[in-house]
């Protein structure tokens, strides 16, 4: 029987899952939309974000409002070296990027295994207890995740729609040659887009690891989720990634609560297969014929 308490828990879990999934998927689709890179190493950066928060907040006890953005900032800044050595060689090479970055993902994951071993860790909760609002009981840690994600998404939207660099990214995503002819420094725009994408992935990794658990393999699940979300919303579509994250987060929360995680995964991937058959460009994506 679906009681009010169970329904409340499903909604709150769905909101927090959606928030994490949207952050991961936005970074994934940002790289594809601008540089046409299928970043199969995205999950590794999620994992590294979790370990960065584990040390900054769990070990060194930095204040939580400082540890969360700083952990993502450290991972994103360090990743610029990989952008220089690896990623930039795969820009606008979709098939090659899939293979090459899958290898990079394996290298990062098993490097993490050598450094931290395979056992799971936990990050201490930043907020405990429940917030009661009109009879609705919301766990403070889940509320914190939702608030952080909403703030980041608002800043990201304002950046993409109101700033010069954000508009330059949108122009480069539409037509890189025309953007360059208008004086846009696409090399800088690519690095900036890469930095933002990894920052959001690392931030989501810290929030995910704090809510569930942390291990070198925690990014594998989020990578698959990001791929499902991006395909569901439409490859390269930022609104589609947001919509896909919300749909998947709520459906996973509902189905896993009543039918188990195995059924939830089966339904999620089944929906993606059907969508690829009926509408291969996704819910908000654009057919390839219209792009050209």
ZAFI-353110 format. One line per 2 residues: number of its first residue (from 1); their letters; for each residue x, y, z of C-alpha. Coordinates in Angstrom, 3 decimals. Layout:
NUM = a = X/Y/Z ~ ...
END
This chain:
1 = xx = 0.000/0.000/0.000 ~ 1.310/3.422/-0.973
3 = xx = 1.275/5.438/2.258 ~ 2.040/9.131/2.525
5 = xx = 5.359/8.459/4.259 ~ 6.498/6.126/1.469
7 = xx = 5.398/8.592/-1.214 ~ 7.284/11.404/0.516
9 = xx = 10.432/9.284/0.651 ~ 10.109/8.378/-3.040
11 = xx = 9.754/12.057/-3.990 ~ 12.695/13.223/-1.865
13 = xx = 14.922/10.395/-3.108 ~ 13.849/11.167/-6.662
15 = xx = 14.708/14.844/-6.278 ~ 18.167/14.152/-4.824
17 = xx = 18.942/11.473/-7.419 ~ 17.758/13.754/-10.208
19 = xx = 19.973/16.554/-8.916 ~ 23.062/14.330/-9.006
21 = xx = 22.190/12.786/-12.367 ~ 21.597/16.188/-13.973
23 = xx = 24.994/17.470/-12.795 ~ 26.781/14.421/-14.208
25 = xx = 24.813/14.419/-17.457 ~ 25.263/18.140/-18.086
27 = xx = 29.044/17.748/-18.012 ~ 28.827/14.738/-20.313
29 = xx = 26.578/16.449/-22.843 ~ 28.535/19.723/-22.678
31 = xx = 31.665/17.979/-23.968 ~ 29.710/16.211/-26.674
33 = xx = 27.719/19.265/-27.712 ~ 30.742/21.542/-28.103
35 = xx = 33.679/19.248/-28.893 ~ 31.842/16.120/-30.123
37 = xx = 33.698/14.027/-27.535 ~ 32.027/10.953/-26.029
39 = xx = 33.724/11.106/-22.628 ~ 33.739/7.540/-21.341
41 = xx = 36.216/8.707/-18.672 ~ 33.510/10.896/-17.121
43 = xx = 32.810/8.373/-14.372 ~ 36.447/8.450/-13.254
45 = xx = 36.182/12.181/-12.558 ~ 33.012/11.526/-10.564
47 = xx = 34.990/9.042/-8.487 ~ 37.900/11.461/-8.011
49 = xx = 35.462/14.129/-6.839 ~ 34.246/11.728/-4.183
51 = xx = 37.772/11.049/-2.917 ~ 38.624/14.757/-2.940
53 = xx = 35.639/15.483/-0.695 ~ 36.501/12.463/1.465
55 = xx = 39.900/13.947/2.284 ~ 38.995/17.642/2.462
57 = xx = 35.883/17.177/4.599 ~ 36.201/13.704/6.102
59 = xx = 39.938/13.744/6.922 ~ 41.111/17.355/7.054
61 = xx = 37.775/18.614/8.437 ~ 37.468/21.693/6.276
63 = xx = 34.114/23.466/6.679 ~ 31.569/21.743/4.474
65 = xx = 30.569/24.867/2.444 ~ 34.269/25.252/1.581
67 = xx = 35.121/21.563/1.099 ~ 32.373/20.858/-1.472
69 = xx = 33.317/23.448/-4.142 ~ 37.041/23.196/-3.351
71 = xx = 37.101/19.420/-3.914 ~ 35.432/19.840/-7.322
73 = xx = 37.738/22.739/-8.147 ~ 40.854/20.693/-7.355
75 = xx = 39.740/17.801/-9.569 ~ 38.739/20.125/-12.429
77 = xx = 42.028/22.040/-12.239 ~ 44.123/18.866/-12.155
79 = xx = 42.124/17.472/-15.088 ~ 43.382/20.282/-17.312
81 = xx = 46.639/18.332/-17.586 ~ 44.690/15.421/-19.059
83 = xx = 42.935/17.858/-21.380 ~ 46.348/18.929/-22.658
85 = xx = 47.815/15.425/-22.952 ~ 44.791/13.340/-23.959
87 = xx = 41.436/14.982/-24.545 ~ 42.358/17.615/-27.090
89 = xx = 43.573/14.919/-29.476 ~ 40.043/13.495/-29.607
91 = xx = 38.058/16.677/-30.263 ~ 35.555/16.166/-33.103
93 = xx = 36.487/12.477/-33.301 ~ 33.521/10.643/-31.814
95 = xx = 34.520/7.031/-32.492 ~ 38.157/7.537/-31.537
97 = xx = 37.151/9.385/-28.360 ~ 34.898/6.532/-27.271
99 = xx = 37.725/4.013/-27.511 ~ 40.558/6.209/-26.265
101 = xx = 38.695/7.679/-23.297 ~ 37.360/4.289/-22.270
103 = xx = 41.008/3.275/-21.934 ~ 41.708/6.433/-19.929
105 = xx = 38.793/5.593/-17.647 ~ 40.237/2.143/-16.955
107 = xx = 43.664/3.636/-16.263 ~ 42.233/6.131/-13.765
109 = xx = 40.003/3.569/-12.044 ~ 42.731/0.981/-11.541
111 = xx = 45.187/3.667/-10.491 ~ 42.642/4.488/-7.794
113 = xx = 42.525/0.799/-6.855 ~ 46.318/0.778/-6.395
115 = xx = 46.173/3.942/-4.278 ~ 43.030/3.396/-2.183
117 = xx = 42.262/-0.338/-2.536 ~ 38.798/-1.610/-3.458
119 = xx = 36.955/-1.419/-0.143 ~ 34.222/1.118/0.335
121 = xx = 34.532/4.265/2.425 ~ 31.923/6.635/3.772
123 = xx = 31.965/10.410/4.042 ~ 30.594/11.761/7.328
125 = xx = 27.179/13.412/6.938 ~ 27.288/17.181/6.941
127 = xx = 23.713/17.574/8.171 ~ 21.682/15.211/10.306
129 = xx = 18.049/15.146/11.292 ~ 14.849/16.011/9.484
131 = xx = 13.214/19.222/8.347 ~ 9.446/19.200/8.844
133 = xx = 7.397/21.382/6.508 ~ 3.599/21.088/6.570
135 = xx = 3.805/17.492/7.647 ~ 6.446/16.660/5.006
137 = xx = 9.630/15.274/6.581 ~ 12.737/15.960/4.515
139 = xx = 16.162/14.564/5.504 ~ 18.559/17.480/5.835
141 = xx = 21.308/15.753/3.850 ~ 18.988/15.201/0.869
143 = xx = 17.767/18.779/1.081 ~ 21.379/19.948/1.040
145 = xx = 22.073/17.991/-2.156 ~ 19.012/19.458/-3.873
147 = xx = 19.926/23.018/-2.845 ~ 23.558/22.708/-3.991
149 = xx = 22.493/21.264/-7.343 ~ 19.882/23.983/-7.887
151 = xx = 22.425/26.714/-7.157 ~ 24.970/25.194/-9.548
153 = xx = 22.362/24.721/-12.265 ~ 21.178/28.316/-11.893
155 = xx = 24.751/29.621/-12.128 ~ 25.369/27.389/-15.150
157 = xx = 22.210/28.641/-16.887 ~ 23.114/32.265/-16.217
159 = xx = 26.641/31.643/-17.482 ~ 25.448/30.030/-20.714
161 = xx = 22.776/32.644/-21.445 ~ 24.116/35.897/-19.992
163 = xx = 27.908/35.888/-20.332 ~ 30.199/36.408/-23.288
165 = xx = 32.022/33.104/-22.815 ~ 28.764/31.197/-22.430
167 = xx = 27.414/32.632/-25.663 ~ 30.738/31.807/-27.331
169 = xx = 30.323/28.177/-26.228 ~ 26.878/28.050/-27.766
171 = xx = 28.230/29.551/-30.980 ~ 31.088/27.030/-31.108
173 = xx = 28.618/24.198/-30.554 ~ 26.564/25.372/-33.532
175 = xx = 29.406/25.918/-36.009 ~ 33.030/26.016/-34.926
177 = xx = 34.342/27.440/-38.209 ~ 31.862/30.330/-38.166
179 = xx = 32.673/30.972/-34.510 ~ 36.390/31.176/-35.291
181 = xx = 35.729/33.522/-38.198 ~ 33.943/35.855/-35.757
183 = xx = 37.061/36.039/-33.580 ~ 36.147/33.460/-30.934
185 = xx = 39.177/31.729/-29.421 ~ 37.879/28.176/-29.675
187 = xx = 40.953/26.667/-27.973 ~ 40.194/28.679/-24.835
189 = xx = 36.469/27.944/-25.113 ~ 37.198/24.216/-25.345
191 = xx = 39.377/24.311/-22.218 ~ 36.758/26.319/-20.356
193 = xx = 33.970/23.927/-21.358 ~ 36.129/20.981/-20.318
195 = xx = 36.847/22.602/-16.933 ~ 33.153/23.264/-16.285
197 = xx = 32.150/19.743/-17.327 ~ 34.683/18.099/-15.010
199 = xx = 33.825/20.507/-12.174 ~ 30.163/19.447/-12.314
201 = xx = 31.102/15.759/-12.546 ~ 33.431/16.006/-9.532
203 = xx = 30.833/17.964/-7.562 ~ 28.214/15.307/-8.306
205 = xx = 30.727/12.627/-7.285 ~ 31.204/14.177/-3.859
207 = xx = 27.452/14.443/-3.295 ~ 26.861/10.885/-4.522
209 = xx = 29.641/9.413/-2.396 ~ 28.383/11.192/0.698
211 = xx = 24.858/9.896/0.147 ~ 25.768/6.309/-0.730
213 = xx = 29.355/5.050/-0.560 ~ 32.783/5.656/-2.070
215 = xx = 35.071/3.233/-3.896 ~ 37.235/3.317/-7.048
217 = xx = 34.295/1.837/-8.970 ~ 31.645/4.335/-7.874
219 = xx = 31.969/6.190/-11.166 ~ 30.981/3.193/-13.297
221 = xx = 27.351/3.396/-12.234 ~ 27.174/7.163/-12.670
223 = xx = 28.829/6.902/-16.099 ~ 26.153/4.500/-17.294
225 = xx = 23.475/6.723/-15.783 ~ 24.942/9.792/-17.512
227 = xx = 24.976/7.967/-20.831 ~ 21.357/6.852/-20.379
229 = xx = 20.297/10.375/-19.407 ~ 22.067/11.986/-22.358
231 = xx = 20.637/9.495/-24.848 ~ 17.192/9.918/-23.309
233 = xx = 17.293/13.718/-23.512 ~ 19.230/13.949/-26.771
235 = xx = 22.980/13.947/-27.396 ~ 24.340/17.471/-27.121
237 = xx = 21.079/18.957/-25.781 ~ 21.567/20.703/-22.424
239 = xx = 17.804/21.022/-21.721 ~ 17.474/17.390/-22.778
241 = xx = 20.132/16.328/-20.253 ~ 18.262/18.168/-17.496
243 = xx = 14.941/16.593/-18.518 ~ 16.487/13.135/-18.834
245 = xx = 18.092/13.419/-15.393 ~ 14.777/14.322/-13.770
247 = xx = 12.905/11.528/-15.552 ~ 15.502/8.890/-14.703
249 = xx = 15.934/10.070/-11.106 ~ 12.230/9.884/-10.309
251 = xx = 11.614/6.657/-12.205 ~ 14.574/4.967/-10.517
253 = xx = 13.425/6.144/-7.085 ~ 9.877/4.907/-7.641
255 = xx = 10.676/1.591/-9.323 ~ 13.556/0.630/-6.996
257 = xx = 11.405/1.391/-3.948 ~ 8.599/-0.946/-4.964
259 = xx = 10.252/-3.457/-7.290 ~ 13.990/-3.415/-6.521
261 = xx = 17.150/-2.050/-8.125 ~ 17.387/-4.845/-10.714
263 = xx = 13.945/-4.057/-12.140 ~ 14.795/-0.337/-12.112
265 = xx = 17.923/-0.903/-14.221 ~ 16.030/-3.206/-16.582
267 = xx = 13.299/-0.615/-17.152 ~ 15.774/2.262/-17.569
269 = xx = 17.837/0.542/-20.246 ~ 14.710/-0.909/-21.851
271 = xx = 13.248/2.580/-22.274 ~ 16.515/3.785/-23.841
273 = xx = 16.519/0.887/-26.332 ~ 12.924/1.621/-27.347
275 = xx = 13.694/5.342/-27.633 ~ 16.720/4.673/-29.832
277 = xx = 14.487/2.674/-32.161 ~ 11.598/5.153/-32.308
279 = xx = 13.383/8.483/-31.771 ~ 17.166/8.016/-32.024
281 = xx = 17.899/11.746/-31.512 ~ 16.280/11.744/-28.047
283 = xx = 13.415/13.676/-26.485 ~ 14.849/17.176/-27.048
285 = xx = 17.639/16.376/-29.461 ~ 17.884/17.350/-33.104
287 = xx = 18.010/14.890/-36.029 ~ 21.383/14.829/-37.759
289 = xx = 19.790/15.930/-41.022 ~ 18.528/19.135/-39.406
291 = xx = 21.940/19.960/-37.908 ~ 23.502/20.014/-41.310
END
